[in-house]
Amino acid sequence: MHFDFVVLGATGLQGRIASRDLLENGYSVLLCGRDPSRVQDLLKRYKRSQFHSFDANDIEGTTELIKKSCASLVVNCVEKDWNLHILKACMKAKTHCLDLGSDIPMTKRQFSLDSSLKKKNLLCLTGCGSVPGIGNVMLRYAAEKFDSIASVNVGFAWDSNMKIFVVPFSIQSIAEEFIYPADMIINHHSVQVKPKNTIVRCYHRDIGREKCFNVGHHPETFTFYEYCKKKGIENVKFFAGFPDHSFNAIKTMIDLGFTSSKALDVDGQKVIPLHFLTEVLKRLEIPRGYTEVENLWVDIYGKKKGKKKHIKMECIVPTLKGWEDAGCNIDTGMPMSIMAQMVLDGRISFRGSSSPEFVVPVEEFFKELRKRKMVVYENGRKVN
C-alpha cells in the first residue's frame, strides 16, 4: 500500500492526534512507533492506515521504512532529541519532513541544512505544533502591521475544570521547562535566567490568573528574532503558564528526583527515573467529564508611523467532543496535520529548512484552525 504520510512517533499523544486528523481528512497514513496497542482504535476505525514498528536510533532502517511507504512527506512526532536524526533519514529517502520543534541548538543545526535541502528539492519545517507552531503564524499575521518591532513575548497558559493532575504533554518537555535555564533575547543579546526566579501571576483570556515563568528549550527566541530582525527587534521572551494543581504536582516530581536522567541501580537493574515516570504517567486515565482550555498568546510591541503600537494575538483551544482523551493537546498535533496537508497539496511550496512564521499562509491556516474550534483573536477581536 502506498501512503500519503508517514507519522513517526504515532503511538505517542501528539502522533495519535496528528494521525487521526490526517485520517479524518481522507489521507492514508503509515503509523510508526513502538507500542501498537496505543493505536489499535485508529487501525480498526480507518481502513487507510497500517502500523509498522519503528526505532529512531536506526537511521538506515528509518530510511528504508520511509522509502517503502512511497510517501512524499514524513510527520515527525518523536521526542525532539531525534529531530536531526530523523531529518537526515528523510533526506536519504528524498522526502519532506515536518516536526514539532526542538531547542535552539537543534533548530540551528536543522537550519544549517537549508542549502542541502534546496539542492534535493526538499522541505524541513520545524516547530509545527502550538508554541512553536500556531504562535509563529500569529506572529507573521501581526508583524505585517508594524513598521518596527521592539519586543515580542510568547507563551501558553491552560487550566482544567477538575483540579487534578493530568499530564498536559510530554513530561520530559515539562521537566526541561521547569529545570533548564530559560533562553531569551535582551537588547539583541542572548541571555539565560533560572525559571524559578521569574515566576509571576498573569491574567489570560478564558484562563484567569495563574503562575507564569520564563522557560528555555523553545526555539521561538531564535526564530522570532530572525524573522523580525529587519524590523529592529531587540527582545524576545517565552513564558509557560500552569494552574496551581498542575504546577505543584510537577514541582513535587522534580523535587523528589523522578525527572532525573541519571540511572539508578534497582535490584541489579539500571532504571532511569524519567523513563520510569514517563511509562507510569502513560497509564493515568483521564477522569470522565474532564476538560481543558488553553490560551496560546503572542504580545508584539513596536511602532507604526512613528506611534507606539501593541498587538496581542491569542488562540483559544477547547477540549473537543470526541477528542476528550487529548484535552487541549489538539493544538499541537492538529496544526502539524494542517501544515503537512498544506505541503502535500502545494499551499506551502517553499524548499529548504525553515519555521512556520516564514512560510505558512496565514489566512488559510487560521481557517483550518477554526474548523477545529480553535479561535484566533487580535486585541480581543476574532480574526478567524
C-alpha positions in Angstrom: 0.0 0.0 0.0 1.2 3.5 -0.9 0.8 6.1 1.8 0.2 9.9 1.7 2.0 10.3 5.0 4.3 8.5 7.4 3.8 9.5 11.0 6.9 8.7 13.2 6.1 8.5 16.9 2.5 7.8 16.0 1.9 5.9 19.3 2.6 9.0 21.4 0.0 11.5 22.3 0.8 14.0 19.6 1.4 11.3 17.0 -2.0 9.9 17.6 -3.7 13.3 17.3 -1.8 14.2 14.1 -2.5 10.7 12.6 -6.2 10.8 13.4 -6.6 14.3 12.0 -4.9 13.2 8.7 -7.0 10.1 8.5 -10.3 12.0 9.2 -9.3 14.3 6.3 -9.2 11.3 3.9 -5.5 10.6 3.7 -3.7 7.3 4.0 -1.2 7.1 6.9 1.5 4.7 7.9 1.6 4.8 11.7 5.1 4.1 13.1 6.0 3.6 16.7 6.9 1.2 19.5 3.6 0.2 21.0 0.9 -0.8 18.5 -1.7 -1.2 21.3 -1.9 2.6 21.6 -3.2 3.0 18.0 -5.4 -0.1 17.7 -8.5 2.2 17.7 -7.2 4.1 14.7 -6.2 0.9 12.8 -9.7 -0.5 13.4 -11.6 2.7 12.5 -9.6 3.8 9.4 -9.0 1.4 6.5 -6.3 3.6 5.0 -4.0 3.0 7.9 -1.3 0.5 8.8 1.2 0.1 11.6 5.0 -0.5 11.4 7.4 -0.8 14.3 10.0 1.9 14.3 13.3 2.6 16.1 14.5 6.2 16.0 18.1 5.0 16.7 18.3 3.3 13.3 18.8 5.8 10.5 19.2 3.2 7.8 16.1 1.3 9.0 14.1 4.5 9.2 15.3 5.5 5.7 14.1 2.1 4.2 10.8 2.3 6.1 10.1 5.8 4.6 11.1 4.6 1.1 8.9 1.5 1.2 5.9 3.7 2.3 6.2 5.7 -1.0 5.1 8.8 1.0 6.5 12.1 0.0 6.2 13.6 3.5 7.2 12.5 7.0 5.4 13.8 10.0 7.9 13.5 12.9 6.2 13.4 16.3 9.1 11.6 18.1 10.6 13.4 21.1 12.6 16.4 19.9 16.0 14.9 20.6 15.7 12.9 17.4 14.7 15.7 15.0 18.1 16.0 13.3 18.5 12.2 13.2 15.1 11.7 11.5 15.7 14.7 9.1 18.8 13.0 7.8 16.9 9.8 7.2 14.2 11.8 5.3 16.9 13.4 3.2 18.3 10.0 2.3 14.8 8.8 1.5 14.1 12.0 -0.5 11.1 13.0 1.5 9.9 16.3 3.1 10.0 16.4 6.9 7.9 18.3 9.5 8.4 18.1 13.2 7.2 19.7 16.5 10.3 21.7 17.2 13.3 21.4 19.5 15.7 23.5 21.4 17.7 26.3 19.8 21.0 24.4 19.1 19.0 21.6 17.3 17.0 24.2 15.4 20.1 25.9 14.2 21.6 22.6 13.0 18.4 22.0 11.1 18.5 25.4 9.5 22.2 24.8 8.6 20.9 22.1 6.1 18.9 24.7 4.2 21.1 24.6 1.0 21.4 20.8 1.0 17.6 20.5 1.2 17.1 23.0 -1.6 19.5 21.1 -3.8 17.4 18.0 -3.2 14.1 20.0 -3.7 13.1 19.1 -0.2 11.5 20.9 2.8 12.2 20.7 6.5 9.6 22.6 8.5 10.4 22.6 12.2 8.1 23.8 15.1 4.7 22.9 13.6 2.6 22.5 16.8 1.2 25.0 19.3 4.1 27.1 20.5 6.1 26.7 18.4 3.6 26.5 15.6 0.4 28.4 16.0 2.3 31.1 17.8 4.7 31.5 14.9 1.8 32.0 12.4 0.2 34.6 14.7 3.5 36.5 14.8 3.5 36.5 11.0 0.0 37.9 10.9 0.7 40.7 13.4 4.2 41.6 12.3 2.9 43.0 9.0 1.1 45.7 10.9 4.3 47.2 12.3 7.0 49.4 10.8 9.3 48.5 13.6 9.2 45.9 16.4 10.9 46.3 19.7 9.8 43.3 21.8 7.9 40.0 21.4 6.7 37.9 24.2 5.2 34.5 23.5 3.8 31.7 25.6 0.9 29.4 26.7 -1.4 29.2 29.7 -4.0 26.5 30.4 -6.5 25.2 33.0 -9.0 22.4 33.6 -12.4 22.1 35.0 -11.2 19.5 37.5 -8.3 20.5 39.8 -6.4 17.2 39.4 -3.1 16.3 37.7 -3.4 15.1 34.2 -0.2 15.0 32.1 -0.6 18.2 29.8 2.0 17.0 27.3 5.4 15.2 27.3 6.7 15.0 30.9 10.3 15.3 29.5 9.5 18.6 27.9 7.7 19.8 31.0 10.6 18.9 33.3 13.0 20.8 30.9 10.8 23.9 31.1 10.9 23.8 34.9 14.6 23.0 35.3 16.7 24.2 32.4 17.9 27.8 32.1 15.4 30.0 30.2 16.8 31.4 26.9 15.8 34.9 26.0 17.0 37.8 23.8 17.5 41.1 25.7 18.9 44.2 23.8 19.9 41.9 20.9 21.9 39.6 23.3 21.2 36.0 24.2 20.9 35.6 28.0 19.7 32.9 30.3 17.8 33.0 33.6 16.6 30.4 36.1 12.9 29.7 35.6 12.2 29.6 39.3 13.5 33.2 39.6 10.9 34.6 37.1 7.6 33.3 38.5 4.8 35.9 38.4 1.0 35.6 38.3 -0.5 36.6 34.9 -4.0 37.0 33.5 -5.1 35.3 30.3 -8.4 35.2 28.4 -10.6 32.2 29.3 -8.0 31.1 31.9 -7.8 33.8 34.6 -4.8 34.5 36.8 -2.1 31.8 37.2 1.6 31.2 37.7 3.8 32.0 34.6 7.5 31.9 34.2 10.2 32.1 31.6 11.3 28.8 30.1 14.0 27.6 27.8 14.2 24.8 25.2 11.8 26.7 23.0 13.1 27.8 19.5 11.0 30.9 19.3 13.6 33.2 20.9 15.8 32.3 18.0 13.3 32.0 15.1 11.2 35.1 16.1 14.4 37.2 16.4 15.5 36.0 12.9 12.1 36.7 11.4 11.7 40.2 12.9 15.4 41.2 12.5 14.7 43.6 9.7 12.2 45.4 11.8 14.8 46.0 14.5 13.6 43.6 17.2 15.5 43.8 20.5 13.8 41.5 22.9 12.2 38.0 22.8 10.9 36.0 25.8 9.0 32.8 26.2 6.5 32.1 29.1 4.8 29.0 30.4 1.7 29.1 32.5 0.4 26.3 34.7 -2.6 26.1 37.0 -1.6 25.6 40.7 -2.7 22.0 40.9 -0.5 21.0 37.9 2.4 23.4 38.8 2.6 21.9 42.4 2.4 18.3 41.2 5.2 18.8 38.6 7.4 20.6 41.1 6.9 17.7 43.6 8.0 15.2 41.0 11.1 17.2 40.2 12.0 17.8 43.8 11.7 14.1 44.5 14.0 13.2 41.7 11.6 11.5 39.4 12.6 13.6 36.4 16.3 12.7 36.7 18.0 11.1 33.7 20.7 9.6 35.8 20.4 5.8 36.0 19.7 4.1 39.4 20.6 0.5 40.4 17.3 -1.2 41.4 17.7 -4.9 42.3 20.6 -5.2 39.8 18.7 -3.4 37.0 19.5 0.1 35.7 16.5 2.3 35.9 16.3 5.9 34.6 13.7 7.7 36.8 12.4 9.9 34.0 11.8 6.8 31.8 10.0 5.1 34.6 7.9 8.2 35.3 7.0 8.5 31.6 5.7 5.0 31.5 3.8 5.4 34.7 2.1 8.6 33.6 1.1 6.9 30.3 -1.2 4.7 32.3 -3.0 7.5 34.0 -6.7 7.5 32.9 -8.4 10.8 32.2 -11.4 11.2 34.5 -14.9 11.2 33.0 -16.1 14.7 32.3 -12.5 16.2 32.5 -12.0 19.1 30.1 -9.2 21.7 29.4 -8.8 25.1 27.8 -5.6 26.6 26.6 -4.5 30.1 25.6 -1.6 30.4 23.2 -0.5 34.0 23.0 1.9 36.4 21.4 2.5 40.0 22.5 4.1 42.3 20.0 5.3 45.8 20.9 6.6 48.3 18.3 5.8 51.3 16.2 3.6 52.2 13.2 4.0 55.6 11.5 6.1 56.8 14.5 3.5 55.9 17.1 3.7 53.2 19.7 1.7 50.1 18.8 0.8 46.9 20.7 -0.9 43.8 19.3 -1.9 40.8 21.5 -2.6 37.7 19.5 -4.4 34.8 21.2 -5.6 31.4 20.1 -8.1 29.8 22.5 -8.2 26.0 22.4 -11.0 24.0 23.9 -11.5 20.3 24.5 -13.4 18.9 21.5 -16.2 16.4 21.7 -14.9 13.0 20.7 -11.3 14.1 21.5 -11.6 14.2 25.3 -8.6 12.0 25.8 -6.5 14.6 24.0 -7.6 17.6 26.0 -6.2 20.9 24.7 -3.2 19.0 23.3 -5.1 19.1 20.0 -3.4 22.4 19.5 -0.1 20.6 18.9 -1.0 17.5 16.8 -3.7 19.2 14.7 -1.5 22.2 13.4 1.1 19.6 12.5 -1.5 17.8 10.4 -2.7 21.1 8.8 0.8 22.1 7.8 1.6 18.7 6.5 -1.5 18.8 4.3 -0.5 22.2 3.0 2.9 20.9 2.0 1.3 17.9 0.2 -1.2 20.0 -1.8 1.3 22.7 -2.6 -0.1 25.6 -0.5 3.4 25.5 1.1 5.8 25.3 -1.7 9.0 26.5 0.0 12.1 24.3 -0.2 14.9 24.3 2.3 14.8 24.5 6.1 12.5 26.9 7.9 10.0 27.5 10.7 6.3 28.4 10.2 6.4 32.2 10.6 8.5 32.3 7.3 6.3 30.1 5.1 2.8 29.2 6.3 0.0 31.1 4.6 -1.8 32.9 7.4 -5.5 33.1 6.3 -5.7 29.5 5.2 -4.1 28.2 8.3 -6.3 30.3 10.6 -9.3 29.0 8.6 -8.2 25.4 9.2 -7.8 26.1 13.0 -11.4 27.5 13.1 -12.7 24.3 11.5 -11.2 22.6 14.6 -12.9 25.1 17.0 -9.6 27.0 17.7 -10.4 30.7 17.6 -7.7 33.3 16.9 -8.0 36.9 18.4 -6.3 40.1 17.6 -6.6 42.5 20.6 -9.8 40.7 21.6 -11.3 40.7 18.1 -11.9 37.3 16.4 -9.9 37.1 13.1 -10.9 33.6 12.0 
